[in-house]
Amino acid sequence: MVTGVQKKTDQAIIITGAAGGLGQAIVRKCLTLFPDKLIVATDISLPADSLFGDDALIMAMDVTSESSIAAVKQTLESEDIRAW
């Protein structure tokens, strides 16, 4: 279930590698440029503490694992959120 962030829309932008420096910068820029979208910050392993407060949804995802990608997709779809 999507928790910890307010569902602003039925659309999400997924950022991979969000724990790294460039990934963090991209998430922060997307939060500024797309305030009406749910920003999903993913990485293989993310710190327990949110890097982005309640502004972004933090999810673990390994882009080399089809099952990991499918799990994120299923979680979002279960909340009627389309990712792009």
MDTraj code that builds the backbone (N, CA, C; nanometers):
import mdtraj as md
import numpy as np

residues = "MET VAL THR GLY VAL GLN LYS LYS THR ASP GLN ALA ILE ILE ILE THR GLY ALA ALA GLY GLY LEU GLY GLN ALA ILE VAL ARG LYS CYS LEU THR LEU PHE PRO ASP LYS LEU ILE VAL ALA THR ASP ILE SER LEU PRO ALA ASP SER LEU PHE GLY ASP ASP ALA LEU ILE MET ALA MET ASP VAL THR SER GLU SER SER ILE ALA ALA VAL LYS GLN THR LEU GLU SER GLU ASP ILE ARG ALA TRP".split()
xyz = np.array([
    [0.0837, -0.1180, 0.0000],
    [0.0000, 0.0000, 0.0000],
    [0.0883, 0.1245, 0.0000],
    [0.0467, 0.2249, -0.0722],
    [0.1195, 0.3512, -0.0780],
    [0.0870, 0.4292, 0.0479],
    [0.1882, 0.4468, 0.1330],
    [0.1683, 0.5200, 0.2572],
    [0.2799, 0.6213, 0.2750],
    [0.2571, 0.7178, 0.3591],
    [0.3592, 0.8160, 0.3920],
    [0.3596, 0.9391, 0.3044],
    [0.2935, 0.9312, 0.1892],
    [0.2843, 1.0479, 0.1018],
    [0.1395, 1.0669, 0.0628],
    [0.1046, 1.1882, 0.0374],
    [-0.0311, 1.2193, -0.0047],
    [-0.0462, 1.1841, -0.1525],
    [-0.1520, 1.1106, -0.1834],
    [-0.1790, 1.0764, -0.3231],
    [-0.2337, 1.2005, -0.3912],
    [-0.1526, 1.2602, -0.4796],
    [-0.1888, 1.3857, -0.5450],
    [-0.2618, 1.3618, -0.6762],
    [-0.2380, 1.2472, -0.7371],
    [-0.2862, 1.2223, -0.8710],
    [-0.2887, 1.0724, -0.8955],
    [-0.3352, 1.0343, -1.0128],
    [-0.3303, 0.8928, -1.0481],
    [-0.2098, 0.8651, -1.1375],
    [-0.1148, 0.9574, -1.1412],
    [0.0058, 0.9411, -1.2225],
    [0.1300, 0.9537, -1.1353],
    [0.2296, 0.8729, -1.1699],
    [0.3551, 0.8766, -1.0948],
    [0.4726, 0.8814, -1.1904],
    [0.5782, 0.9415, -1.1428],
    [0.7065, 0.9400, -1.2131],
    [0.8005, 0.8574, -1.1265],
    [0.8574, 0.7524, -1.1860],
    [0.9479, 0.6642, -1.1125],
    [1.0919, 0.7037, -1.1462],
    [1.1702, 0.7291, -1.0418],
    [1.3116, 0.7620, -1.0569],
    [1.3912, 0.6460, -0.9989],
    [1.4772, 0.5850, -1.0805],
    [1.5625, 0.4774, -1.0314],
    [1.6963, 0.5349, -0.9879],
    [1.7648, 0.4630, -0.9007],
    [1.8941, 0.5107, -0.8517],
    [1.8825, 0.6323, -0.7631],
    [1.7723, 0.6433, -0.6920],
    [1.7423, 0.7649, -0.6150],
    [1.8311, 0.7849, -0.4930],
    [1.9024, 0.6827, -0.4489],
    [1.9887, 0.6993, -0.3322],
    [2.1213, 0.7650, -0.3683],
    [2.1587, 0.7607, -0.4962],
    [2.2840, 0.8222, -0.5398],
    [2.2707, 0.9724, -0.5558],
    [2.3816, 1.0367, -0.5730],
    [2.3823, 1.1833, -0.5854],
    [2.3001, 1.2341, -0.7017],
    [2.3219, 1.1781, -0.8218],
    [2.2465, 1.2210, -0.9387],
    [2.0983, 1.1855, -0.9241],
    [2.0696, 1.0658, -0.8734],
    [1.9307, 1.0245, -0.8525],
    [1.8587, 1.1172, -0.7558],
    [1.9253, 1.1548, -0.6480],
    [1.8648, 1.2471, -0.5523],
    [1.8355, 1.3810, -0.6173],
    [1.9285, 1.4290, -0.6988],
    [1.9090, 1.5578, -0.7672],
    [1.7902, 1.5504, -0.8629],
    [1.7765, 1.4387, -0.9333],
    [1.6648, 1.4230, -1.0263],
    [1.5328, 1.4190, -0.9513],
    [1.5286, 1.3463, -0.8400],
    [1.4049, 1.3415, -0.7598],
    [1.3686, 1.4816, -0.7136],
    [1.4637, 1.5533, -0.6597],
    [1.4348, 1.6893, -0.6104],
    [1.3869, 1.7812, -0.7236],
    [1.4463, 1.7698, -0.8408],
    [1.4045, 1.8515, -0.9551],
    [1.2628, 1.8144, -0.9977],
    [1.2318, 1.6842, -1.0014],
    [1.0966, 1.6403, -1.0382],
    [0.9933, 1.6871, -0.9357],
    [1.0314, 1.6875, -0.8084],
    [0.9391, 1.7371, -0.7054],
    [0.9048, 1.8836, -0.7317],
    [1.0020, 1.9602, -0.7794],
    [0.9807, 2.1015, -0.8106],
    [0.9022, 2.1203, -0.9399],
    [0.9406, 2.0468, -1.0437],
    [0.8804, 2.0656, -1.1758],
    [0.7417, 2.0023, -1.1902],
    [0.7165, 1.8970, -1.1153],
    [0.5908, 1.8231, -1.1292],
    [0.5211, 1.8070, -0.9940],
    [0.4791, 1.9165, -0.9327],
    [0.4192, 1.9077, -0.7989],
    [0.2867, 1.8318, -0.7966],
    [0.2256, 1.8149, -0.9132],
    [0.0971, 1.7455, -0.9188],
    [0.1122, 1.5959, -0.9420],
    [0.2342, 1.5463, -0.9556],
    [0.2600, 1.4040, -0.9776],
    [0.3156, 1.3402, -0.8512],
    [0.2896, 1.2119, -0.8372],
    [0.3517, 1.1348, -0.7305],
    [0.4912, 1.0966, -0.7787],
    [0.5924, 1.1342, -0.7039],
    [0.7298, 1.1001, -0.7399],
    [0.7679, 0.9763, -0.6587],
    [0.8067, 0.8698, -0.7303],
    [0.8452, 0.7443, -0.6671],
    [0.9964, 0.7315, -0.6806],
    [1.0656, 0.7364, -0.5679],
    [1.2113, 0.7271, -0.5651],
    [1.2491, 0.5830, -0.5339],
    [1.3201, 0.5178, -0.6281],
    [1.3564, 0.3778, -0.6081],
    [1.5071, 0.3598, -0.6138],
    [1.5522, 0.2540, -0.5461],
    [1.6909, 0.2136, -0.5512],
    [1.6972, 0.0699, -0.5014],
    [1.8115, 0.0034, -0.5224],
    [1.8261, -0.1349, -0.4758],
    [1.8077, -0.1391, -0.3248],
    [1.8749, -0.0513, -0.2552],
    [1.8575, -0.0424, -0.1101],
    [1.8563, 0.1051, -0.0732],
    [1.7579, 0.1417, 0.0012],
    [1.7426, 0.2813, 0.0413],
    [1.7552, 0.2917, 0.1922],
    [1.8055, 0.4026, 0.2420],
    [1.8132, 0.4215, 0.3870],
    [1.6740, 0.4147, 0.4498],
    [1.6697, 0.3701, 0.5735],
    [1.5415, 0.3613, 0.6444],
    [1.4757, 0.4984, 0.6544],
    [1.5559, 0.6006, 0.6748],
    [1.5021, 0.7365, 0.6822],
    [1.4792, 0.7860, 0.5402],
    [1.3689, 0.8512, 0.5202],
    [1.3376, 0.9053, 0.3877],
    [1.4343, 1.0164, 0.3523],
    [1.4849, 1.0109, 0.2321],
    [1.5736, 1.1164, 0.1831],
    [1.4964, 1.2412, 0.1435],
    [1.3668, 1.2240, 0.1239],
    [1.2871, 1.3325, 0.0671],
    [1.1654, 1.3676, 0.1524],
    [1.1686, 1.3330, 0.2791],
    [1.0540, 1.3589, 0.3663],
    [0.9313, 1.2858, 0.3150],
    [0.8183, 1.3482, 0.3262],
    [0.6937, 1.2885, 0.2781],
    [0.6594, 1.3340, 0.1367],
    [0.7548, 1.3976, 0.0696],
    [0.7280, 1.4498, -0.0638],
    [0.7347, 1.3436, -0.1726],
    [0.8143, 1.2393, -0.1504],
    [0.8294, 1.1326, -0.2494],
    [0.8030, 0.9989, -0.1830],
    [0.7526, 0.9062, -0.2607],
    [0.7328, 0.7701, -0.2136],
    [0.8631, 0.6942, -0.2342],
    [0.9165, 0.6342, -0.1289],
    [1.0417, 0.5613, -0.1346],
    [1.0104, 0.4126, -0.1470],
    [1.0671, 0.3477, -0.2504],
    [1.0451, 0.2049, -0.2695],
    [1.1764, 0.1389, -0.3106],
    [1.2009, 0.0185, -0.2588],
    [1.3170, -0.0588, -0.3016],
    [1.2826, -0.1264, -0.4338],
    [1.3753, -0.1149, -0.5311],
    [1.3563, -0.1812, -0.6595],
    [1.4926, -0.2054, -0.7228],
    [1.5102, -0.3276, -0.7724],
    [1.6311, -0.3640, -0.8454],
    [1.5948, -0.3664, -0.9933],
    [1.6507, -0.2751, -1.0711],
    [1.6136, -0.2649, -1.2123],
    [1.6602, -0.3846, -1.2946],
    [1.7442, -0.4702, -1.2371],
    [1.7880, -0.5905, -1.3080],
    [1.6999, -0.7104, -1.2760],
    [1.5977, -0.6906, -1.1941],
    [1.5101, -0.7998, -1.1524],
    [1.3674, -0.7735, -1.2001],
    [1.3201, -0.8574, -1.2897],
    [1.1833, -0.8409, -1.3402],
    [1.0806, -0.8502, -1.2288],
    [1.1046, -0.9382, -1.1317],
    [1.0080, -0.9528, -1.0218],
    [1.0063, -0.8292, -0.9325],
    [1.1210, -0.7649, -0.9156],
    [1.1276, -0.6429, -0.8359],
    [1.0529, -0.5293, -0.9047],
    [1.0724, -0.5167, -1.0350],
    [1.0021, -0.4144, -1.1130],
    [0.8523, -0.4403, -1.1105],
    [0.8146, -0.5670, -1.1269],
    [0.6723, -0.6038, -1.1264],
    [0.6087, -0.5745, -0.9910],
    [0.6833, -0.5923, -0.8830],
    [0.6289, -0.5667, -0.7494],
    [0.5976, -0.4185, -0.7300],
    [0.6880, -0.3316, -0.7772],
    [0.6634, -0.1874, -0.7681],
    [0.5425, -0.1510, -0.8532],
    [0.5387, -0.2028, -0.9740],
    [0.4267, -0.1754, -1.0643],
    [0.2951, -0.2214, -1.0025],
    [0.2947, -0.3409, -0.9451],
    [0.1728, -0.3943, -0.8846],
    [0.1275, -0.3092, -0.7662],
    [0.2233, -0.2638, -0.6865],
    [0.1895, -0.1789, -0.5716],
    [0.1228, -0.0499, -0.6186],
    [0.1799, 0.0124, -0.7198],
    [0.1227, 0.1371, -0.7712],
    [-0.0140, 0.1131, -0.8347],
    [-0.0243, 0.0086, -0.9157],
    [-0.1514, -0.0207, -0.9816],
    [-0.2613, -0.0551, -0.8801],
    [-0.2246, -0.1140, -0.7683],
    [-0.3254, -0.1465, -0.6670],
    [-0.3853, -0.0211, -0.6049],
    [-0.3153, 0.0917, -0.6213],
    [-0.3646, 0.2210, -0.5728],
    [-0.4185, 0.3060, -0.6889],
    [-0.4384, 0.2426, -0.8050],
    [-0.4872, 0.3118, -0.9255],
    [-0.3953, 0.4244, -0.9690],
    [-0.2664, 0.3980, -0.9620],
    [-0.1657, 0.4957, -1.0039],
    [-0.0958, 0.4432, -1.1283],
    [-0.0894, 0.5271, -1.2317],
    [-0.0180, 0.4927, -1.3551],
    [0.1204, 0.5530, -1.3495],
    [0.2197, 0.4721, -1.3812],
    [0.3575, 0.5208, -1.3791],
    [0.4045, 0.5517, -1.5203],
    [0.4829, 0.6563, -1.5325],
    [0.5432, 0.6930, -1.6606],
    [0.6764, 0.7586, -1.6370],
])
top = md.Topology()
chain = top.add_chain()
for i, resn in enumerate(residues, 1):
    res = top.add_residue(resn, chain, resSeq=i)
    for name in ("N", "CA", "C"):
        top.add_atom(name, md.element.get_by_symbol(name[0]), res)
traj = md.Trajectory(xyz[None], top)
